[in-house]
Each structure stands twice: as C-alpha cells, then as structure tokens.
C-alpha cells in the first residue's frame, strides 16, 4: 500500500472513530400548554450529570425548582441567574429561597431593562432555549415553546459564554435559613 493510500485509510479510520465517540447532533421541541414543553424541560434537568447553568426571566414553577434541587442532591453543580425585577413577588421569592436553601447558587440581574433569557445549559453540551418561562403559567396557560439542542458544541459554547457574561453581572441572592 502506498503512503498516500495509508494516509487516506488512517484519516478515514480517525474520522470514523471520532464520529463514533460523539453523539450525533439532535434537536427536540416541545410546546405548552400541551405539556411537552414542561416535560422536555424536566427531562433536560434530569439528564444533568455535572452541571446546570440557567438564565431565567420568571422563576416560580415548583416542579422545576424541585428538579433543580434533586439535581443538586445528585451532586450536580446548579447555578441560576434570574431577572431581579420580575422575581420580586412572594411566589418568586419562595422559589428562590427554596433552591438556595438547598445549595443552588442564584444571582439576580437588573443590569438590563428585562433579563429575558430562558435557557438551560446542561453539562456544557445540551442547550434548552425558547419562550418557555420557568413558571406555572408557562406550563398550563400560555402558548410557549422549548427547543433542546444536543451534540452541537459550537452552539453550546456560545450559550455558555452568554451565561457567563450574565453571571458576572448578577448579584448573589442570599441563601435563606
């Protein structure tokens, strides 16, 4: 076999091994109030093994708060940035107090007119985004959508950089006893 053919064979083998070692990119969608958006958000959180990074406008849904605490209890790092103005009410404070009491790191952001992001980044390679707010009304009353993108590192890294910029702008929310 010539050197050229060996090089081609080696390149083909390396490419094949590389493709086998990474999951193929995939995209899933969900909608509410039909329930598939809520379910996809909960499944995305449950899939975390190392980290969850969230940007949120509304932060109130008890089932999502519980899923975040469950992830934290599994040893997952959970960090959240929420819009400060939107989350001043009693229901939001109850949710923020609940998660921080269980070790979730949370910051509030009032740097923008509205911190309107609705994103979850799981393990640095799965991105959930869309219009879905983390609130009961998004689950049952509003027309909302969720898009989950997996296996696209260039997209994940852009979302992670965006999350980090908002984390730096946020102010720590104190854990409540």
PyMOL commands that set and color helices and strands:
alter all, ss='L'
color gray80, all
select helices_A, chain A and resi 3-21+36-46+62-73+90-101+136-140+153-169
alter helices_A, ss='H'
color red, helices_A
select strands_A, chain A and resi 26-32+51-56+77-83+105-109+119-122+126-130+144-150+171-172
alter strands_A, ss='S'
color yellow, strands_A
deselect
rebuild
show_as cartoon
